[in-house]
Amino acid sequence: MPPTLLLSGPRRDGPHMRTEITERFRHFHAHYLAEKGKNALLQAYCHALTQWVQNPNTDVYHIEMLFDEISLAVQTDELSD
């Protein structure tokens, strides 16, 4: 699977970029889940989140928003692999 392209300028904030990143993430998730399994995927996500939270360039507001979204998601029965 190719790495995520780092873009700058107007293309990075373009209307289709969020959709593209979302689709790439879904593809990565399905591929990694099928190849490595749930435990490995959870470990990879936890590691990435920990690194992201520790990054001094990460805005605390975004960290709080993400944890709020995760907290809400685990309270629903609508989650799937």
C-alpha positions in Angstrom: 0.0 0.0 0.0 1.5 3.4 -1.0 2.2 5.9 1.8 0.0 8.9 2.2 1.0 11.7 -0.1 2.0 14.9 1.7 0.4 17.8 -0.1 0.6 21.5 0.5 -1.2 24.6 -0.7 -4.7 24.7 -2.3 -4.8 21.0 -3.2 -4.3 19.9 0.5 -7.4 21.9 1.5 -9.4 21.2 -1.6 -12.9 19.9 -1.4 -12.0 16.4 -2.5 -9.0 15.9 -0.2 -10.9 14.8 2.9 -12.9 12.3 0.8 -9.7 11.0 -0.7 -8.0 10.6 2.7 -11.1 9.0 4.1 -11.2 6.4 1.3 -7.5 5.7 1.6 -7.9 5.2 5.3 -10.8 2.8 4.8 -8.8 0.9 2.2 -5.8 0.7 4.6 -8.0 -0.5 7.4 -9.6 -3.3 5.4 -6.3 -4.4 4.0 -4.4 -4.4 7.3 -7.4 -6.0 9.1 -7.5 -8.9 6.6 -3.7 -9.3 6.6 -2.8 -8.9 10.3 -6.0 -9.1 12.3 -7.8 -7.0 14.9 -5.2 -7.1 17.6 -2.4 -5.9 15.4 -4.6 -3.2 13.9 -5.6 -2.0 17.4 -1.9 -1.9 18.5 -1.0 0.1 15.3 -3.8 2.6 15.9 -2.9 3.0 19.6 0.7 3.5 18.7 -0.1 6.1 16.1 -2.5 7.9 18.4 0.0 8.0 21.2 2.7 9.5 18.8 0.2 12.0 17.5 -0.8 13.1 21.0 2.8 13.5 22.1 3.7 15.6 19.0 4.0 19.2 20.2 2.6 20.4 16.8 -0.7 18.6 17.5 -3.4 21.0 18.7 -4.9 19.9 22.1 -8.3 20.9 20.8 -8.1 18.3 18.0 -7.0 15.7 20.5 -10.0 16.4 22.7 -12.3 16.3 19.7 -10.9 12.9 18.6 -11.3 11.4 22.0 -14.9 12.7 22.2 -15.6 11.1 18.8 -14.1 7.8 20.0 -16.1 7.9 23.3 -19.3 8.5 21.4 -18.5 5.8 18.9 -18.0 3.1 21.5 -21.3 3.9 23.1 -23.2 3.0 19.9 -24.0 -0.4 18.4 -23.3 0.8 14.9 -19.6 0.0 14.9 -18.3 -2.5 12.4 -14.8 -3.7 11.3 
